[in-house]
Amino acid sequence: MRTRLRVVLLSGLLGAAAMFAAGWSAAGDAAGAETAAAADESPAPPPPPPPPVPKKTETPGKSPDAPPKAAPAPPPPPPPPPATKPSEKPAPKAPAAPETKAPASPAAKALAKPGERGQPRPNQCLTCHAEHAEPRLRVTESDMAGDVHWQKGLRCVDCHGGDPAWEEARGAHAEEDGFRRLRSDSDLTKPPDPVRVVELCGDCHANIERMRPFNPSPRTDQLREYWTSGHGRRLKESADPAVATCVSCHAKPHGTAADPGKHGVLAVADLNSPVYPKNVAKTCATCHADAKLMAGRQYHGRPIGHQQYDEWSRSVHAETLLKKGDLSAPTCNDCHGNHGALPPDVDSVANACGTCHGKIAGLFATTRMKHAFERVGLPGCATCHGAHDIRHATIDMLGMHDGAVCVGCHDKGRHGATVAGGEAARKFRNDLDGLRRAIEEAEAKIEEAERLGMAIPGPRSDPRADARMYLRKAGDALTAARVEIHGFAAAPVEKVLAAGRETVAEVQESAESAIRQHHARRIWLAASLVPILLVIVVLVLYIRTLPPVPLAAQDRTPGNP
């Protein structure tokens, strides 16, 4: 028992000694690691460490044999500090990492520099311009709150360039940093140069890489189209400062203290946008309805005028767009183009109208009249229907009577118009009038039958059809005939009119049949009433010949013996 106890005590002492030795060695290793880490983290100045190595190798009084003795110095561990310092040498190169992120092209650099959306960016532009002494240069964030670019996350530098991190104007407006000057004068008193305005907008809107983050399939041809437009051509040729540019139609991106009105480029679909379909005509009218501004301006040697908006406002197109709210109705840009706006030439008016009126344009394109119009300089559709003051197309426009458009040429032989053409116009008018009157008569017959309470049977070709609905086919035929007239051929018009007349005849026959049935029923009713009345009269006379019936005893009253 004692022997066992001695063994247990001895093993315990040995274990404690082993643990003490292990703890001591671990503490020594930790202390060594801490000293090594302290040596690595010590901010030893970069210049002193390299010199000590050569200084130690240069011993006084030793000439050529000194280098061999210096050789053993590098292998031993004492020089770990110099070894760690070369490893620290790449550390200063860390600032080069941001340089690798910068795109190579200036355009991409201008976009990437301000642009990682969702990250705060330094913007000293507003800090300075919000308190600028000059009102026309004083801009606050509220002046840009309504702009679609600002709402999408773009900032001053995205349009104007420069360096928004500078607090000093000269550095922020340095042209080597991409700052774009919109004014050509040094004292900034003149209005912005229109050419620079167009190029500034085109810097993004003509760049697919810049536009794609905001729209997967953006248009980037606006700038190219603009230089082909009447506005762009005049700006290139004469540098006219009054010519329309991007901001003339889309509004300024922001206002200033000197121009505090409502500004900001709005999305096209915004109801308040100046280029929303219902607002386009008014936007164009700001220039084209200004008599003073448009005075003397010509296109192909003809005065442009200033009455277009007033005429369009009375047209069927304006009525459909503004009163009925049909956004597919044409306004200025539908006929003249958007960024490449130009008046349609004589040979392209029909094509412009044909974008909506495709059937009519196809018929007109195959006729001799199209070439005759072009030969004498008549603008196709606009010759008969007008350019801006387009009226409702009615049958009254056709024929040789006063007020008809055909009279203008065929009555006086103008532009080579023939008498035969006038006769054809007169026949077209008579045939159309005949079908129109027939339709009106059929409608009157249907109303009469319905007033009499009769159910109108369907026509022979479709007995289950409703007569009034079936009559619409005749109205469609009348409309189709008016369309076919633009082909200036009698046979197609007559074919359509014949189908319409046949439809009218069937409906009239059904309505008249219902009316005849009503009359027949009244006659038979009257005939059946005669014998009924005779029977009633005979019964009355017979009743009067009968003797009075005596009252029974129980029916007699005390006062009636």
Secondary structure, DSSP 8 states (H G I E B T S, - for coil): -HHHHHHHHHHHHHHHHHHHHHHHHHHHHHHHHHHHHHHHHS---SSSSTTHHHHHH--TT--TTHHHHHTTSSSSSS-HHHHHHHHHTTGGGTTHHHHHHS-SSHHHHHHHHHH-TTS----HHHHHHTT-SSGGG---GGGTTT-HHHHTT--HHHHH-S-TT-SSHHHHT-GGGT---S-SSTT--S---HHHHHHHHHHHHT-HHHHTTT-SS----HHHHHTTSHHHHHHHHH--TTS--HHHHH--S---SSS-SS-----TTSTT-TTSGGGHHHHHHHHHT-HHHHTT-EETTEE--S-HHHHHHTSHHHIIIIIS--TTS--HHHHH-STT-----GGGHHHHHHTT-HHHHHHHHTSHHHHHHHHHT--THHHHH-SSS-----GGGSSSSTT-TTHHHHTTTGGG--HHHHHHHHHHHHHHHHHHHHHHHHHHHHHHHHHTT------TT-TTS-HHHHHHHHHHHHHHHHHHGGGT-HHHHHHHHHHHHHHHHHHHHHHHHHHHHHHHHHHHHHHHHHHHHHHHHHHHHHHHHS------GGG--TT--
